[in-house]
Amino acid sequence: MHASSLSFRLAVLFVIAGMAMGIGMAATQNHVIMPAHAHLNLLGWVSLFLFGIYYERRPALDASKLARIQVVLWSFGTVVLTVAVAAIHLGYQAAEPVAALASLLVLAAMLLFAYFIFRPARDFVPGQAAHLTPAE
């Protein structure tokens, strides 16, 4: 599976979970986990969908294992961070180190994505030299 397909599929799962959280908060009139809801929607839905668009526009990168690893790291970090943020806001302060570690995992995944963005070549092929095409 390409990184873009994985990103799109996971993004849809995250937005469904985020919508369910929102509906649950509305139904109970208890909005204490709103920060977790926001993290889930921004990191899980918006960011993953944007990653998917970027990967889809770069077919060589889209097919790379490293791009799929970035998506998986981001997604795992998002799940752990969302649960930890919810736990913190529900009064479980012991979840703070978990949130901190998950934040670092998400940061690492973003640094990997930044590498893809700032590398000089348009196409990403592991093990090959950069290939730049002159402007027409």
N, C-alpha and C positions, 0 to 999 in steps of 0.2 A: 504494500500500500504506500502511496506517495505521501509526503509530508502534508501537502495541501488537503488531501482527502481526510487524513487523520485529524488535521486541525479543524476542518469543517464539521466532521462528525462529533468530535469532542465538544466543540463550541455549542452545538445544538443540545447535547446532553446537559452541559452546564447551564444554558439558559432555561431549560425545562426545570432543572433543580432550583435555579434562582427564582423562577416564577412561582414554583411551589412554596419556597420559603416566604416570598412576599404574600402569597395568598394565606399561608398559615399565620403570618404576623397580623394580617388584616382581620382574619376570622377570630383570633384570640384577643385582639386589641393590645397585644404585647409586642412592642417593637424594639426590645432590648438587643436583639441580634441584627439590627439593621446594618451595622458596620460589616458583619460577615456577609450579609446579603449583597452589599455594595462590592466587596472584594470578589465575590463569586461572579457577579455580573460583569465587572470590569476586566478581571483577569481571565475568567473562564469563557465568557461570551465574546466580548469586544476584542480583546487582545488576540485570542486564538483565531477568530475569524479574520482579523487583519493579517496575522501570520500566514494563514491559508491563502489569502489573496496574493501576498508577496511570493510565496513559494510557487503558486500556480503560474505566475508570470515568469518564473525562472525554471524552466523544465529540468535542467541539469541539477540544480540545487534541490528541486522538488523530489527527485529520485534518489538523493543521497541519504545514506544511513545517518549521517551527522545531523541532517535537518530533522529526521524522525526522532532522533535522540533529544534534540532541542524541544520538540513538541511534547514528548513524554515527560521530560524533566519539568517543563513548565506546568503541565497538567497535574503531575503528582504534587508539586509544590503548591499549586493552587488549592487542591483538595485539602492538604494538610493545613495550610494557612487559614483557609476558611473555617475548618473545624476548630482550630486553635483560637481564632478570633471570636468565634461564637462562644467557646468555653470561657474565655476571659470575660466577655460581657455578661455571661451567666454567673460570674462570681468565682470561677475556678482559676485563680491566679497562678497555679502550678503550670498552666498551659503557656505561660509567657515564653519560657525557653523553647518550646516547640514552635511557637509562632516566629521566634527569632531565627531558628534554624530553617524553617520553611521559607522565610523571607530571603535568606541567603541562597537557598536553592533556586528560588524564582529569579533572584538577581543573577546567579550564574547562568541560568537559561537565557536571560536577556543579554548578558555579555556575549554569549555564543551567537545569538541573533545579530547583535551589533557587529560581530566579526563578519558575518555574512553580508551585512549592509556596507561596511567600509572596506572590504577587500577590493583590490583594484580591478579584478576581472568581473565581467557581467555573468559569466557562466561558472559554476562551481563543479569542478571535476577533481575529486581527491587524487593526489599523486601526479597531477599534470601541472605544467607551468601555466601561468596566467596567459590568457589569449585576449588581446584587446583588438577590437575592430575599429578602424578609422571612421570618423564621421563622414557622412556623404554630403 
